[in-house]
Amino acid sequence: MKTRFKAIICSALSLFLGGIGIQKFYLGQYKRGVLYVVFFFTGIPYLLCVVDLLRFIFMSDDAFNMKYNSSYFTEEYSNNNDDKYSYTNELDSDKEREVYANRFDNAVEAQYSYVDDVENKENTKNNYNTEDELICKALQYHSSINECIKSITDYEFASNVRQLNSLFMCVIDKSKNCEDKSVSRRELGKMLEYNIPTILKLINSYIDLSSSKTINNNNIISDIKDSVSAVIEYLKKVLENIQKDDIMDITSDIDVLKTTLRKGGYI
């Protein structure tokens, strides 16, 4: 992943060497880098290197990541889900990955916006419109978290919240059409009592604090981010437990089937 600090170093080194555009090669802009090298004797690339250096110095890390590392965060998030849990149903839609409503020119501030796939949300509601109260309550929280994501301007934090909500939906999917005493429904009921309502409240608090410029709230914001990460790990463990329970059920069914076939003399 590219860093703003290394971009500054490369720009300064380019100035020292006469404006050969090292920062362009570092950022993956190879065609521009070649042009810098070819025309460095004119002095124009040197001036452009000065502009790049100042731009990187005054650019925020979030703004830098948005412009030069957006594909990294998206691919990392998608690969983690694919490798560990195969939770791709929530992430397949291109519309859900629409970001960067306003891209910057001078890169001082960055704004992100997420557009939910309205059609998928309607389909999800229709799939569960006949489910019991527990599922309906869980879907309401899931929808509320989706609405919150639209107001989060920090790309990395928004990705974490989206991952949390995706894991939460997996728990909901596991709980439908299950008996009340099943592991998935017990876990869903417990998280709806406190964990999910609390994390939704914290996410809303983060949105309010992020827009406030009157107090220093960096510590609180950091604690909220840590809380979201902790809930993500909690949801992963819950899904692991559900999967283990499913495997036990499958193993039990196989044993019963074999026993029945043996008694009938078929095996």
Salt bridges, closest charged atoms under 4 A:
ASP52 OD2 - LYS24 NZ 3.46
ASP52 OD1 - ARG55 NH2 3.20
ASP61 OD1 - ARG4 NE 2.88
GLU90 OE1 - HIS142 NE2 3.89
GLU96 OE1 - ARG162 NH1 3.92
ASP116 OD1 - ARG162 NH2 3.70
ASP132 OD2 - ARG185 NH2 2.46
GLU147 OE2 - LYS121 NZ 3.06
GLU147 OE1 - LYS150 NZ 3.46
ASP154 OD2 - LYS225 NZ 3.15
ASP180 OD1 - ARG185 NE 3.23
GLU187 OE2 - LYS190 NZ 3.81
GLU233 OE2 - LYS236 NZ 3.74
ASP246 OD2 - LYS174 NZ 3.67
